[in-house]
């Protein structure tokens, strides 16, 4: 193996159902038909949004509807026992907000001094060890962030097993009154950058002490390594391992392998080369519109639904590239850069931002119902390959076409978009695209 290369370390991890914080919908795109939107023709980086993404996504311009109570909620005795103040008595429990993957509620408890205290509980039903890992991972993430940036996340109190429902688990945290979503750009950017700067990895390395969960994926971040390239390669490689058998798309297999083998080391090794030092920062792990808010009581920004690990701080802004997210508004990235300057080599920032968007969009592709991200991810990976390994891309695609021809593999109509992206089509316009892309590859 060549010295300095950081191959992805794939792993056979379990899948989990991630239960988003109930106070909002899972994805901004899920409610786009019911929101006001604006057309976005540019991204937060100099690398333009791909054709498919620009046609299928637009940016909501209104705020996310505030969560509301939705009726009585039955509370398990183990949750009551976990209330942080001894002698507390539960006086009310209401379903609160919505969640695609679990049950959530606002609890009101009477404390021994007679005052009332609100709590928020998330229940992951009947998932056994998977639900256990999910609640544990989020609890550890919240605990780590709260220690560095008190008030930036709901304070975590407890997690455990539901006594009356086998294989079900809960997470109990502080209740926060949401005044607006997403959080305001200047306040979110300053708090996020402050967390990134002040956090200190307990080992001095990248990774985390437990697996944390994003959507239905247990992230492969439960390692410690000096190299960010190795940790990110393992993380992205695991997600791609999950995607390939679902998509069953040979062209995707080609570009995803090149991204892991060529693009990841090309973009991430320089961060820790030639005397450069990269600080492992505690990150949110899924920082998009729906996981940020303004606190109605304090007027400050806060975050939730975290799936943390220690990584490159810029990873948290990778999800801001997608037009479907309100955080794609350039005010967010501009304010963030005011507080935390770009890592060297600065000229690679745009490409790193595109690379860091892949884990979010690949996960969206395979696990979010109705996702339109499959072609988006393919185009983004192809863009990175054209930038950093064009000859390899041309060679691998030629070999794939030869294999298909020799094996008489039928064309899957679902993948016509991939053919167009390679530059082959049925009309003159697509033929011109083919000639242009072949010239780019030869260059």
Secondary structure as a PSIPRED ss2 file (coil, helix, strand):
# PSIPRED VFORMAT (PSIPRED V4.0)

   1 X C   1.000  0.000  0.000
   2 X C   1.000  0.000  0.000
   3 X C   1.000  0.000  0.000
   4 X C   1.000  0.000  0.000
   5 X C   1.000  0.000  0.000
   6 X C   1.000  0.000  0.000
   7 X C   1.000  0.000  0.000
   8 X C   1.000  0.000  0.000
   9 X C   1.000  0.000  0.000
  10 X C   1.000  0.000  0.000
  11 X C   1.000  0.000  0.000
  12 X C   1.000  0.000  0.000
  13 X C   1.000  0.000  0.000
  14 X C   1.000  0.000  0.000
  15 X E   0.000  0.000  1.000
  16 X C   1.000  0.000  0.000
  17 X C   1.000  0.000  0.000
  18 X C   1.000  0.000  0.000
  19 X C   1.000  0.000  0.000
  20 X C   1.000  0.000  0.000
  21 X C   1.000  0.000  0.000
  22 X C   1.000  0.000  0.000
  23 X E   0.000  0.000  1.000
  24 X C   1.000  0.000  0.000
  25 X C   1.000  0.000  0.000
  26 X C   1.000  0.000  0.000
  27 X C   1.000  0.000  0.000
  28 X H   0.000  1.000  0.000
  29 X H   0.000  1.000  0.000
  30 X H   0.000  1.000  0.000
  31 X H   0.000  1.000  0.000
  32 X H   0.000  1.000  0.000
  33 X H   0.000  1.000  0.000
  34 X H   0.000  1.000  0.000
  35 X C   1.000  0.000  0.000
  36 X C   1.000  0.000  0.000
  37 X E   0.000  0.000  1.000
  38 X E   0.000  0.000  1.000
  39 X C   1.000  0.000  0.000
  40 X C   1.000  0.000  0.000
  41 X C   1.000  0.000  0.000
  42 X C   1.000  0.000  0.000
  43 X C   1.000  0.000  0.000
  44 X C   1.000  0.000  0.000
  45 X C   1.000  0.000  0.000
  46 X C   1.000  0.000  0.000
  47 X C   1.000  0.000  0.000
  48 X C   1.000  0.000  0.000
  49 X C   1.000  0.000  0.000
  50 X C   1.000  0.000  0.000
  51 X H   0.000  1.000  0.000
  52 X H   0.000  1.000  0.000
  53 X H   0.000  1.000  0.000
  54 X H   0.000  1.000  0.000
  55 X H   0.000  1.000  0.000
  56 X H   0.000  1.000  0.000
  57 X C   1.000  0.000  0.000
  58 X C   1.000  0.000  0.000
  59 X E   0.000  0.000  1.000
  60 X E   0.000  0.000  1.000
  61 X C   1.000  0.000  0.000
  62 X C   1.000  0.000  0.000
  63 X C   1.000  0.000  0.000
  64 X C   1.000  0.000  0.000
  65 X C   1.000  0.000  0.000
  66 X C   1.000  0.000  0.000
  67 X C   1.000  0.000  0.000
  68 X C   1.000  0.000  0.000
  69 X E   0.000  0.000  1.000
  70 X E   0.000  0.000  1.000
  71 X E   0.000  0.000  1.000
  72 X E   0.000  0.000  1.000
  73 X C   1.000  0.000  0.000
  74 X C   1.000  0.000  0.000
  75 X C   1.000  0.000  0.000
  76 X C   1.000  0.000  0.000
  77 X H   0.000  1.000  0.000
  78 X H   0.000  1.000  0.000
  79 X H   0.000  1.000  0.000
  80 X H   0.000  1.000  0.000
  81 X H   0.000  1.000  0.000
  82 X C   1.000  0.000  0.000
  83 X C   1.000  0.000  0.000
  84 X C   1.000  0.000  0.000
  85 X C   1.000  0.000  0.000
  86 X C   1.000  0.000  0.000
  87 X C   1.000  0.000  0.000
  88 X C   1.000  0.000  0.000
  89 X E   0.000  0.000  1.000
  90 X E   0.000  0.000  1.000
  91 X E   0.000  0.000  1.000
  92 X E   0.000  0.000  1.000
  93 X E   0.000  0.000  1.000
  94 X E   0.000  0.000  1.000
  95 X E   0.000  0.000  1.000
  96 X E   0.000  0.000  1.000
  97 X C   1.000  0.000  0.000
  98 X E   0.000  0.000  1.000
  99 X C   1.000  0.000  0.000
 100 X C   1.000  0.000  0.000
 101 X C   1.000  0.000  0.000
 102 X C   1.000  0.000  0.000
 103 X E   0.000  0.000  1.000
 104 X E   0.000  0.000  1.000
 105 X E   0.000  0.000  1.000
 106 X E   0.000  0.000  1.000
 107 X E   0.000  0.000  1.000
 108 X E   0.000  0.000  1.000
 109 X E   0.000  0.000  1.000
 110 X E   0.000  0.000  1.000
 111 X C   1.000  0.000  0.000
 112 X C   1.000  0.000  0.000
 113 X C   1.000  0.000  0.000
 114 X C   1.000  0.000  0.000
 115 X C   1.000  0.000  0.000
 116 X E   0.000  0.000  1.000
 117 X E   0.000  0.000  1.000
 118 X E   0.000  0.000  1.000
 119 X E   0.000  0.000  1.000
 120 X E   0.000  0.000  1.000
 121 X E   0.000  0.000  1.000
 122 X E   0.000  0.000  1.000
 123 X E   0.000  0.000  1.000
 124 X E   0.000  0.000  1.000
 125 X C   1.000  0.000  0.000
 126 X C   1.000  0.000  0.000
 127 X C   1.000  0.000  0.000
 128 X C   1.000  0.000  0.000
 129 X H   0.000  1.000  0.000
 130 X H   0.000  1.000  0.000
 131 X H   0.000  1.000  0.000
 132 X H   0.000  1.000  0.000
 133 X H   0.000  1.000  0.000
 134 X H   0.000  1.000  0.000
 135 X H   0.000  1.000  0.000
 136 X H   0.000  1.000  0.000
 137 X H   0.000  1.000  0.000
 138 X H   0.000  1.000  0.000
 139 X H   0.000  1.000  0.000
 140 X H   0.000  1.000  0.000
 141 X H   0.000  1.000  0.000
 142 X H   0.000  1.000  0.000
 143 X H   0.000  1.000  0.000
 144 X H   0.000  1.000  0.000
 145 X H   0.000  1.000  0.000
 146 X H   0.000  1.000  0.000
 147 X H   0.000  1.000  0.000
 148 X H   0.000  1.000  0.000
 149 X C   1.000  0.000  0.000
 150 X C   1.000  0.000  0.000
 151 X C   1.000  0.000  0.000
 152 X C   1.000  0.000  0.000
 153 X E   0.000  0.000  1.000
 154 X C   1.000  0.000  0.000
 155 X C   1.000  0.000  0.000
 156 X E   0.000  0.000  1.000
 157 X E   0.000  0.000  1.000
 158 X E   0.000  0.000  1.000
 159 X E   0.000  0.000  1.000
 160 X E   0.000  0.000  1.000
 161 X E   0.000  0.000  1.000
 162 X C   1.000  0.000  0.000
 163 X C   1.000  0.000  0.000
 164 X C   1.000  0.000  0.000
 165 X C   1.000  0.000  0.000
 166 X C   1.000  0.000  0.000
 167 X C   1.000  0.000  0.000
 168 X C   1.000  0.000  0.000
 169 X E   0.000  0.000  1.000
 170 X E   0.000  0.000  1.000
 171 X E   0.000  0.000  1.000
 172 X E   0.000  0.000  1.000
 173 X E   0.000  0.000  1.000
 174 X E   0.000  0.000  1.000
 175 X C   1.000  0.000  0.000
 176 X C   1.000  0.000  0.000
 177 X C   1.000  0.000  0.000
 178 X E   0.000  0.000  1.000
 179 X E   0.000  0.000  1.000
 180 X E   0.000  0.000  1.000
 181 X C   1.000  0.000  0.000
 182 X C   1.000  0.000  0.000
 183 X C   1.000  0.000  0.000
 184 X C   1.000  0.000  0.000
 185 X H   0.000  1.000  0.000
 186 X H   0.000  1.000  0.000
 187 X H   0.000  1.000  0.000
 188 X H   0.000  1.000  0.000
 189 X H   0.000  1.000  0.000
 190 X H   0.000  1.000  0.000
 191 X H   0.000  1.000  0.000
 192 X H   0.000  1.000  0.000
 193 X H   0.000  1.000  0.000
 194 X H   0.000  1.000  0.000
 195 X H   0.000  1.000  0.000
 196 X H   0.000  1.000  0.000
 197 X H   0.000  1.000  0.000
 198 X H   0.000  1.000  0.000
 199 X C   1.000  0.000  0.000
 200 X C   1.000  0.000  0.000
 201 X C   1.000  0.000  0.000
 202 X C   1.000  0.000  0.000
 203 X C   1.000  0.000  0.000
 204 X C   1.000  0.000  0.000
 205 X C   1.000  0.000  0.000
 206 X E   0.000  0.000  1.000
 207 X E   0.000  0.000  1.000
 208 X C   1.000  0.000  0.000
 209 X C   1.000  0.000  0.000
 210 X C   1.000  0.000  0.000
 211 X C   1.000  0.000  0.000
 212 X C   1.000  0.000  0.000
 213 X E   0.000  0.000  1.000
 214 X E   0.000  0.000  1.000
 215 X C   1.000  0.000  0.000
 216 X C   1.000  0.000  0.000
 217 X E   0.000  0.000  1.000
 218 X E   0.000  0.000  1.000
 219 X C   1.000  0.000  0.000
 220 X C   1.000  0.000  0.000
 221 X C   1.000  0.000  0.000
 222 X C   1.000  0.000  0.000
 223 X C   1.000  0.000  0.000
 224 X E   0.000  0.000  1.000
 225 X E   0.000  0.000  1.000
 226 X C   1.000  0.000  0.000
 227 X C   1.000  0.000  0.000
 228 X H   0.000  1.000  0.000
 229 X H   0.000  1.000  0.000
 230 X H   0.000  1.000  0.000
 231 X H   0.000  1.000  0.000
 232 X H   0.000  1.000  0.000
 233 X H   0.000  1.000  0.000
 234 X H   0.000  1.000  0.000
 235 X H   0.000  1.000  0.000
 236 X H   0.000  1.000  0.000
 237 X H   0.000  1.000  0.000
 238 X H   0.000  1.000  0.000
 239 X H   0.000  1.000  0.000
 240 X H   0.000  1.000  0.000
 241 X H   0.000  1.000  0.000
 242 X H   0.000  1.000  0.000
 243 X H   0.000  1.000  0.000
 244 X H   0.000  1.000  0.000
 245 X H   0.000  1.000  0.000
 246 X H   0.000  1.000  0.000
 247 X H   0.000  1.000  0.000
 248 X C   1.000  0.000  0.000
 249 X C   1.000  0.000  0.000
 250 X H   0.000  1.000  0.000
 251 X H   0.000  1.000  0.000
 252 X H   0.000  1.000  0.000
 253 X H   0.000  1.000  0.000
 254 X H   0.000  1.000  0.000
 255 X H   0.000  1.000  0.000
 256 X H   0.000  1.000  0.000
 257 X H   0.000  1.000  0.000
 258 X H   0.000  1.000  0.000
 259 X H   0.000  1.000  0.000
 260 X H   0.000  1.000  0.000
 261 X H   0.000  1.000  0.000
 262 X H   0.000  1.000  0.000
 263 X H   0.000  1.000  0.000
 264 X H   0.000  1.000  0.000
 265 X H   0.000  1.000  0.000
 266 X H   0.000  1.000  0.000
 267 X H   0.000  1.000  0.000
 268 X H   0.000  1.000  0.000
 269 X H   0.000  1.000  0.000
 270 X H   0.000  1.000  0.000
 271 X H   0.000  1.000  0.000
 272 X H   0.000  1.000  0.000
 273 X C   1.000  0.000  0.000
 274 X C   1.000  0.000  0.000
 275 X C   1.000  0.000  0.000
 276 X C   1.000  0.000  0.000
 277 X C   1.000  0.000  0.000
 278 X C   1.000  0.000  0.000
 279 X C   1.000  0.000  0.000
 280 X C   1.000  0.000  0.000
 281 X E   0.000  0.000  1.000
 282 X E   0.000  0.000  1.000
 283 X E   0.000  0.000  1.000
 284 X C   1.000  0.000  0.000
 285 X C   1.000  0.000  0.000
 286 X C   1.000  0.000  0.000
 287 X C   1.000  0.000  0.000
 288 X C   1.000  0.000  0.000
 289 X H   0.000  1.000  0.000
 290 X H   0.000  1.000  0.000
 291 X H   0.000  1.000  0.000
 292 X E   0.000  0.000  1.000
 293 X E   0.000  0.000  1.000
 294 X E   0.000  0.000  1.000
 295 X E   0.000  0.000  1.000
 296 X C   1.000  0.000  0.000
 297 X C   1.000  0.000  0.000
 298 X C   1.000  0.000  0.000
 299 X C   1.000  0.000  0.000
 300 X C   1.000  0.000  0.000
 301 X E   0.000  0.000  1.000
 302 X E   0.000  0.000  1.000
 303 X E   0.000  0.000  1.000
 304 X C   1.000  0.000  0.000
 305 X C   1.000  0.000  0.000
 306 X C   1.000  0.000  0.000
 307 X C   1.000  0.000  0.000
 308 X C   1.000  0.000  0.000
 309 X E   0.000  0.000  1.000
 310 X E   0.000  0.000  1.000
 311 X E   0.000  0.000  1.000
 312 X C   1.000  0.000  0.000
 313 X H   0.000  1.000  0.000
 314 X H   0.000  1.000  0.000
 315 X H   0.000  1.000  0.000
 316 X H   0.000  1.000  0.000
 317 X H   0.000  1.000  0.000
 318 X H   0.000  1.000  0.000
 319 X H   0.000  1.000  0.000
 320 X H   0.000  1.000  0.000
 321 X C   1.000  0.000  0.000
 322 X C   1.000  0.000  0.000
 323 X C   1.000  0.000  0.000
 324 X C   1.000  0.000  0.000
 325 X C   1.000  0.000  0.000
 326 X H   0.000  1.000  0.000
 327 X H   0.000  1.000  0.000
 328 X H   0.000  1.000  0.000
 329 X C   1.000  0.000  0.000
 330 X H   0.000  1.000  0.000
 331 X H   0.000  1.000  0.000
 332 X H   0.000  1.000  0.000
 333 X H   0.000  1.000  0.000
 334 X H   0.000  1.000  0.000
 335 X H   0.000  1.000  0.000
 336 X H   0.000  1.000  0.000
 337 X H   0.000  1.000  0.000
 338 X H   0.000  1.000  0.000
 339 X H   0.000  1.000  0.000
 340 X C   1.000  0.000  0.000
 341 X C   1.000  0.000  0.000
 342 X C   1.000  0.000  0.000
 343 X C   1.000  0.000  0.000
 344 X C   1.000  0.000  0.000
 345 X C   1.000  0.000  0.000
 346 X H   0.000  1.000  0.000
 347 X H   0.000  1.000  0.000
 348 X H   0.000  1.000  0.000
 349 X H   0.000  1.000  0.000
 350 X H   0.000  1.000  0.000
 351 X H   0.000  1.000  0.000
 352 X H   0.000  1.000  0.000
 353 X H   0.000  1.000  0.000
 354 X H   0.000  1.000  0.000
 355 X H   0.000  1.000  0.000
 356 X H   0.000  1.000  0.000
 357 X H   0.000  1.000  0.000
 358 X H   0.000  1.000  0.000
 359 X H   0.000  1.000  0.000
 360 X H   0.000  1.000  0.000
 361 X H   0.000  1.000  0.000
 362 X H   0.000  1.000  0.000
 363 X H   0.000  1.000  0.000
 364 X H   0.000  1.000  0.000
 365 X H   0.000  1.000  0.000
 366 X H   0.000  1.000  0.000
 367 X H   0.000  1.000  0.000
 368 X C   1.000  0.000  0.000
 369 X C   1.000  0.000  0.000
 370 X C   1.000  0.000  0.000
 371 X C   1.000  0.000  0.000
 372 X C   1.000  0.000  0.000
 373 X H   0.000  1.000  0.000
 374 X H   0.000  1.000  0.000
 375 X H   0.000  1.000  0.000
 376 X H   0.000  1.000  0.000
 377 X H   0.000  1.000  0.000
 378 X H   0.000  1.000  0.000
 379 X H   0.000  1.000  0.000
 380 X H   0.000  1.000  0.000
 381 X H   0.000  1.000  0.000
 382 X H   0.000  1.000  0.000
 383 X H   0.000  1.000  0.000
 384 X H   0.000  1.000  0.000
 385 X H   0.000  1.000  0.000
 386 X H   0.000  1.000  0.000
 387 X H   0.000  1.000  0.000
 388 X H   0.000  1.000  0.000
 389 X C   1.000  0.000  0.000
 390 X H   0.000  1.000  0.000
 391 X H   0.000  1.000  0.000
 392 X H   0.000  1.000  0.000
 393 X H   0.000  1.000  0.000
 394 X H   0.000  1.000  0.000
 395 X H   0.000  1.000  0.000
 396 X H   0.000  1.000  0.000
 397 X H   0.000  1.000  0.000
 398 X H   0.000  1.000  0.000
 399 X H   0.000  1.000  0.000
 400 X H   0.000  1.000  0.000
 401 X H   0.000  1.000  0.000
 402 X H   0.000  1.000  0.000
 403 X H   0.000  1.000  0.000
 404 X H   0.000  1.000  0.000
 405 X H   0.000  1.000  0.000
 406 X H   0.000  1.000  0.000
 407 X H   0.000  1.000  0.000
 408 X C   1.000  0.000  0.000
 409 X C   1.000  0.000  0.000
 410 X C   1.000  0.000  0.000
 411 X C   1.000  0.000  0.000
 412 X C   1.000  0.000  0.000
 413 X H   0.000  1.000  0.000
 414 X H   0.000  1.000  0.000
 415 X H   0.000  1.000  0.000
 416 X H   0.000  1.000  0.000
 417 X H   0.000  1.000  0.000
 418 X H   0.000  1.000  0.000
 419 X H   0.000  1.000  0.000
 420 X H   0.000  1.000  0.000
 421 X H   0.000  1.000  0.000
 422 X H   0.000  1.000  0.000
 423 X C   1.000  0.000  0.000
 424 X C   1.000  0.000  0.000
 425 X C   1.000  0.000  0.000
 426 X C   1.000  0.000  0.000
 427 X C   1.000  0.000  0.000
 428 X H   0.000  1.000  0.000
 429 X H   0.000  1.000  0.000
 430 X H   0.000  1.000  0.000
 431 X H   0.000  1.000  0.000
 432 X H   0.000  1.000  0.000
 433 X H   0.000  1.000  0.000
 434 X H   0.000  1.000  0.000
 435 X H   0.000  1.000  0.000
 436 X H   0.000  1.000  0.000
 437 X H   0.000  1.000  0.000
 438 X H   0.000  1.000  0.000
 439 X H   0.000  1.000  0.000
 440 X H   0.000  1.000  0.000
 441 X H   0.000  1.000  0.000
 442 X H   0.000  1.000  0.000
 443 X C   1.000  0.000  0.000
